[in-house]
Amino acid sequence: MLRVAISPCPNDTFNFFALLTGKIHFRESIKIDMKPLHELNEALFQEKNPYDFIKSSSAAYLECQD
């Protein structure tokens, strides 16, 4: 199962509409969690983060890059 985390802001729901509504089908199932952006940013820095894909802020992304 592919675990995805996005925020409930209109931009994210628009960008991920096809996944949220099942219009796009993948070989494996997809679980989408919606969380506030600050929680997504925190999850990005957790050592054992449960997601395969996390939508984060640009600032958090820059901090987590090597």
N, C-alpha and C positions, 0 to 999 in steps of 0.2 A: 504494500500500500504506500502510495506517495502522500506524504503529509505536507500541506501547504498552509501558511499563515499569512493573512492579509488584514488590512484595517477595514472598517466599515465605511470609510470615507467614499464619497461619490466617485472619485477618480479610480479607486481600486475596484469598486463594484462594477464600474463600467468596463475597465480593462479585463476583468476576470469573469464577465457576464457569461460567456460561453461555458466556462468550467462550472460556475455556480448553478447554471440551469441544466447542465447535462447535455448541451449541444455538441460538445466535443467529447469523443470517447477514446480512451487510452486502453492499452492492453491490461494495465493494472488499475486498480481502483484508486480514487483520489479522495482524500479527506481534507476539507478546507475549514480552517478555524478562523474566525474573525475576532480580532482583539484590538484594543486601542494601540496607537503607534508607540507609545512609551513602553508598553508590555512587549511589543514585537522587538523593539530595540534591546530591551533587557534579555530577551530570549536569544538574540543574536550572540551575546557574550557569554551565555551559559556554556559550561564545559560539555554537559550532556543535553544538548538542546534536542527536542523531540521532532524537529521539522527538517524536511529535505529542502524546502524553499521558504524563505522569510522575506516579506516585503519590509524594508527598513528605511529610515531616513537617510539622506545623503551623508549627513555628518556621521552617523553611526557606521555606515558602510566604509567611509574613509578611515575611521578609527580601527576597524577590525582587519584591515588589509595589512599584509606583511610588507 
